[in-house]
Amino acid sequence: LRAAGLERARGLIAASDDDADNLYIALSARAAKGDLFIVARASNEDAAKKLRLAGADRIVQPYQAAGRAMANLILRPQVTAFVDVVTTASGNDLRFEEIEITSESGQGGRSIRELDIRKETGALVVALRKRDGTFDTTPTPEAVLDVGDVIIAAGTDEELRALERIFARREAVA
């Protein structure tokens, strides 16, 4: 881990095909760097529980995810096609982005309506992750954006760049 640059890393992915190796990697990385964001692969729920105990922040179970994807292809083929388009490189006209509300932006405490996000940028706020980790999956225009919240928005590259400018660091005026 040291040779891979752990001291500079903001995140780590433990994706070996061996659960024991991923457990050891996650445990070692967490012990060495407590603030590291760790994503780990698990082959089953038992391995996932152990990885959570070892300090992994997110767990990916590929067999479970593949099963869900196949079921969705049968049950909701158009929704699945849409999600595939907007979450892969093939979807060049619409993509998702996440933007954290920082104190430096000067926008904390303001509502989606007050910022007039849709009119000013063309982007659509589709979800809001509050500072406490909860999600508002259908935020209204009255939803207040607090420092530490993360907005999830959909739009074209241009619309999302305009949205990022709204939440960019503001220079202090003397």
VENNORRA-V811814 format. One record per run of one state. SS is the DSSP state (H for helix, E for strand, - for the rest). FROM is the first residue (numbers start at 0). TO is the last residue. If there is no record, write none. Layout:
ss-><SS & SS>
from-><FROM & FROM>
to-><TO & TO>
This chain:
ss-><- & H & - & E & - & H & - & E & - & H & - & E & - & H & - & H & - & E & - & H & - & E & H & - & H & - & E & - & E & - & E & - & E & - & H & ->
from-><0 & 5 & 8 & 10 & 14 & 18 & 32 & 36 & 41 & 44 & 53 & 57 & 60 & 61 & 75 & 76 & 87 & 94 & 100 & 102 & 105 & 109 & 111 & 115 & 116 & 121 & 123 & 129 & 134 & 136 & 143 & 145 & 149 & 155 & 156 & 166>
to-><4 & 7 & 9 & 13 & 17 & 31 & 35 & 40 & 43 & 52 & 56 & 59 & 60 & 74 & 75 & 86 & 93 & 99 & 101 & 104 & 108 & 110 & 114 & 115 & 120 & 122 & 128 & 133 & 135 & 142 & 144 & 148 & 154 & 155 & 165 & 173>
